Amino acid sequence: MSKTVLVTGGGRGLGRATAEKLAARGHRVLLTARTRAAAEDATEAIQRTDPDARVEPRWVDLSSLEQVRFFGVAEAERGEPIDVLLHVAGILQTSKERRLTVDGHEETLAVNVLAPFLLTALLLPALERSPSARVVTVGSRLHLPGSRGAPVDFDFADVQLEHGYNPERAYKNSKLAVMWFTYELQRRLAGRPITANAVCPGFVPTTAAASTRGLMRLFMAHVLPHMPFATSVDAATDSLVFTAVDPSLDGVGGKFFGECHEIDSSAQSHDVAQAGRFWTIAEHLTGLA
Ligand SMILES: NC(=O)c1ccc[n+]([C@@H]2O[C@H](COP(=O)([O-])OP(=O)(O)OC[C@H]3O[C@@H](n4cnc5c(N)ncnc54)[C@H](OP(=O)(O)O)[C@@H]3O)[C@@H](O)[C@H]2O)c1
């Protein structure tokens, strides 16, 4: 069955490769990038290699709540169903400086969590037009305690990391919050034909290189992809496509997937009280409350 899939982060990286794979399998893709030029370039490039690909460009800067609101409302008002909302766009900051968005929010939290949170809410009418819809968020195993680098350390009194900012901590905290959002969304959607799952693509140095600089970027792009622990773009996008459209997941929600099977997320990600607390904070920060 052909689906209509809205993919964010479609301009480059895993989002772009996933959009291409979905289109090659006959799905209609709403390829969403930060700018109109990026969305149109990616769409044209896909259609050049596959003239039958049904890809339509969309654009929104996810670091601006106003842009997300404008885009989400306009997309829902088209009156068409969206079968799958696949949130791929995400950032891991290269700068050690804490960066704020136009709304004054810490940028990692804003792009990785607040934008998907608001966009999902605004696109619910379009998802409800589908007989069986899915919301898929791209998480990361880095939200697990003990993962390499600065530890995950979510402080509800300082969600914007005004104190103790570290780009890795911001990233891991955001990916924990993505899990809370996904699981809580699944609980709130109970009884409706919409499911919510998260997926980890694995460690994909080829695309993750974009979040590094200098020698590290060269190392990520050219050396790490040959290591046994690295995941190829092809394998990573297989996982994303599986979670987005595989018929075996019809009606399955509230799960975390990797390598096309269910994987464990952290104990903290399953904490219902913390998920509810984060949901309330996200509602306030996005103006949905
Ligand atoms: N690669 C890995 O090893 C890995 C592992 C686990 C999870 N992930 C997750 O997988 C997802 C994709 O990662 P990737 O490796 O493909 O990263 P990437 O190559 O850096 O791509 C990130 C994508 O997000 C988009 N994006 C960033 N900020 C945006 C904004 N403000 N508005 C709109 N789009 C924005 C980028 O668009 P621009 O071109 O406009 O910047 C780009 O398309 C992310 O959520 C990441 O956290 C990746």
The ligand as an SDF file (V2000), in Angstrom:
LIG
                    3D

 48 52  0  0  0  0  0  0  0  0999 V2000
   24.0630    9.9520   12.2890 N   0  0  0  0  0  0  0  0  0  0  0  0
   24.0080    9.2860   13.4310 C   0  0  0  0  0  0  0  0  0  0  0  0
   24.9480    8.5850   13.8340 O   0  0  0  0  0  0  0  0  0  0  0  0
   22.7540    9.3430   14.2600 C   0  0  0  0  0  0  0  0  0  0  0  0
   22.6350    8.4660   15.3520 C   0  0  0  0  0  0  0  0  0  0  0  0
   21.4700    8.5120   16.1200 C   0  0  0  0  0  0  0  0  0  0  0  0
   20.4700    9.4000   15.7990 C   0  0  0  0  0  0  0  0  0  0  0  0
   20.6170   10.2490   14.7460 N   0  0  0  0  0  0  0  0  0  0  0  0
   19.5330   11.1770   14.4410 C   0  0  0  0  0  0  0  0  0  0  0  0
   19.1310   10.9790   13.1100 O   0  0  0  0  0  0  0  0  0  0  0  0
   18.6140   12.2060   12.5910 C   0  0  0  0  0  0  0  0  0  0  0  0
   19.3020   12.5440   11.2770 C   0  0  0  0  0  0  0  0  0  0  0  0
   20.6840   12.6150   11.5320 O   0  0  0  0  0  0  0  0  0  0  0  0
   21.7630   12.7870   10.3660 P   0  0  0  0  0  0  0  0  0  0  0  0
   22.9180   11.9440   10.7440 O   0  0  0  0  0  0  0  0  0  0  0  0
   21.1370   12.6400    9.0540 O   0  0  0  0  0  0  0  0  0  0  0  0
   22.1790   14.3140   10.6210 O   0  0  0  0  0  0  0  0  0  0  0  0
   22.5540   15.4490    9.5650 P   0  0  0  0  0  0  0  0  0  0  0  0
   23.2260   14.8630    8.3750 O   0  0  0  0  0  0  0  0  0  0  0  0
   23.2820   16.4700   10.3620 O   0  0  0  0  0  0  0  0  0  0  0  0
   21.1220   15.9910    9.1020 O   0  0  0  0  0  0  0  0  0  0  0  0
   20.3490   16.7450    9.9610 C   0  0  0  0  0  0  0  0  0  0  0  0
   19.1280   17.2160    9.2120 C   0  0  0  0  0  0  0  0  0  0  0  0
   18.3230   18.0100   10.0970 O   0  0  0  0  0  0  0  0  0  0  0  0
   18.0270   19.2380    9.4140 C   0  0  0  0  0  0  0  0  0  0  0  0
   17.8630   20.3590   10.3180 N   0  0  0  0  0  0  0  0  0  0  0  0
   18.6930   20.7720   11.2990 C   0  0  0  0  0  0  0  0  0  0  0  0
   18.2300   21.9050   11.8470 N   0  0  0  0  0  0  0  0  0  0  0  0
   17.0870   22.2320   11.1850 C   0  0  0  0  0  0  0  0  0  0  0  0
   16.1760   23.2990   11.2670 C   0  0  0  0  0  0  0  0  0  0  0  0
   16.3180   24.2930   12.1530 N   0  0  0  0  0  0  0  0  0  0  0  0
   15.1100   23.3050   10.4310 N   0  0  0  0  0  0  0  0  0  0  0  0
   14.9320   22.3280    9.5160 C   0  0  0  0  0  0  0  0  0  0  0  0
   15.7810   21.2920    9.3720 N   0  0  0  0  0  0  0  0  0  0  0  0
   16.8530   21.2510   10.2000 C   0  0  0  0  0  0  0  0  0  0  0  0
   19.2440   19.4700    8.5160 C   0  0  0  0  0  0  0  0  0  0  0  0
   18.9200   20.4300    7.5380 O   0  0  0  0  0  0  0  0  0  0  0  0
   19.9930   21.5780    7.1050 P   0  0  0  0  0  0  0  0  0  0  0  0
   20.7100   21.0100    5.9340 O   0  0  0  0  0  0  0  0  0  0  0  0
   19.1470   22.7630    6.7550 O   0  0  0  0  0  0  0  0  0  0  0  0
   20.8870   21.8430    8.2760 O   0  0  0  0  0  0  0  0  0  0  0  0
   19.4940   18.0730    7.9950 C   0  0  0  0  0  0  0  0  0  0  0  0
   18.6170   17.7580    6.9460 O   0  0  0  0  0  0  0  0  0  0  0  0
   18.8050   13.2560   13.6720 C   0  0  0  0  0  0  0  0  0  0  0  0
   17.6250   13.3980   14.4220 O   0  0  0  0  0  0  0  0  0  0  0  0
   19.9080   12.6340   14.5260 C   0  0  0  0  0  0  0  0  0  0  0  0
   19.8790   13.0910   15.8670 O   0  0  0  0  0  0  0  0  0  0  0  0
   21.7370   10.2440   13.9530 C   0  0  0  0  0  0  0  0  0  0  0  0
  1  2  1  0
  2  3  2  0
  2  4  1  0
  4  5  1  0
  4 48  2  0
  5  6  2  0
  6  7  1  0
  7  8  2  0
  8  9  1  0
  8 48  1  0
  9 10  1  0
  9 46  1  0
 10 11  1  0
 11 12  1  0
 11 44  1  0
 12 13  1  0
 13 14  1  0
 14 15  2  0
 14 16  1  0
 14 17  1  0
 17 18  1  0
 18 19  2  0
 18 20  1  0
 18 21  1  0
 21 22  1  0
 22 23  1  0
 23 24  1  0
 23 42  1  0
 24 25  1  0
 25 26  1  0
 25 36  1  0
 26 27  1  0
 26 35  1  0
 27 28  2  0
 28 29  1  0
 29 30  1  0
 29 35  2  0
 30 31  1  0
 30 32  2  0
 32 33  1  0
 33 34  2  0
 34 35  1  0
 36 37  1  0
 36 42  1  0
 37 38  1  0
 38 39  2  0
 38 40  1  0
 38 41  1  0
 42 43  1  0
 44 45  1  0
 44 46  1  0
 46 47  1  0
M  CHG  2   8   1  16  -1
M  END
$$$$
